[in-house]
Amino acid sequence: MYHPPMPPSWLERLKSALISIAPFPGETLLVLAGLGCYLGTCVILRRPLTWVWALVPGLCLSLAIEAWEIWDHWYGSGLEVRGQILGILGRHLKDVAIMNLPAAAVVATALWLERAAIR
């Protein structure tokens, strides 16, 4: 069954505007936002880079952005996206991972270096 392409959401139009201004691909902006949340949390709360709880604000932000984008799609497209639910969720979960995995890699590397220095 053919499903017409969904119209872009308000958030996708904002992402497109940012991409047109900044010379980066869209995924790079997600990585920068995730790392910015992580480093900002560490700096504002004056915690070390090994503090795992600093990942929570970036995760909450990415989940809120993607939930808003999914809601916007369903609000704008109605019920005609039922057959595409796995594709839609997969694409949004990929964006959550892209935003949070680099910061998690920084935490894992910092923990590894800290433990290696103790030995």
Secondary structure as GFF3:
##gff-version 3
##sequence-region A 1 119
A	DSSP	alpha_helix	10	21	.	.	.	ID=ss1
A	DSSP	alpha_helix	26	44	.	.	.	ID=ss2
A	DSSP	three_ten_helix	52	55	.	.	.	ID=ss3
A	DSSP	alpha_helix	56	77	.	.	.	ID=ss4
A	DSSP	three_ten_helix	78	84	.	.	.	ID=ss5
A	DSSP	alpha_helix	85	118	.	.	.	ID=ss6
###
